[in-house]
């Protein structure tokens, strides 16, 4: 095994809890991004798909906040210092969204590995499945817009 290789299953509980906090703190940029994509969408069908993804993400955010509170007794405060990067085009936004969903699967998988068996681990697994569903929807939107 390579010396620089850290297996994902080595995530500990404290790291998982910190990663939950970080997952929530970027929510403002996520909202700006979804609003921009919705405004750029060329059809009502595409608007509805992106709105459904955005609404799922709001639910995930709420679940992560509630998990964090249940696990630490603290509320998540503060937001990411990361500057929001505007979308250059609808096509670029869809591609960015697809990659963001796949990156979220990897981050949430690390959280999943760090949680004990039970409701929180099961909840994160459900969120991972939603992120994969979102990736499939973004692939569909990208395909629609290739014409």
NORFENZI-V43737 format. One record per pair of residues at least 6 apart in sequence whose ideal C-beta (glycine too) atoms are under 7 Angstrom apart, sorted by the first residue. I is the first residue (numbers start at 1). J is the second residue. If there is no record, write none. Layout:
I/J  I/J
This chain:
8/109  8/110  8/113  9/113  11/110  11/113  11/114  12/114  13/114  13/115  15/114  16/111  16/114  16/115  17/68  17/71  17/72  19/107  19/110  19/111  20/64  20/67  20/68  20/111  21/68  21/76  23/64  23/107  24/61  24/64  24/65  24/76  25/76  25/78  25/79  25/80  26/80  26/82  27/61  28/79  29/80  29/82  29/84  30/57  32/84  34/50  34/54  36/86  36/87  36/93  37/50  37/87  37/93  37/97  38/47  38/50  38/51  40/87  40/90  40/93  41/47  41/50  41/90  42/90  46/141  49/137  49/141  53/134  53/137  56/130  56/134  60/127  60/130  63/123  63/127  65/76  67/120  67/123  68/76  69/75  87/93  90/145  91/145  94/138  94/141  94/142  94/145  95/142  97/138  98/135  98/138  98/139  98/142  101/131  101/134  101/135  101/138  102/135  104/131  105/128  105/131  105/132  108/124  108/127  108/128  108/131  109/128  111/124  112/121  112/124  112/125  112/128  115/121  115/124
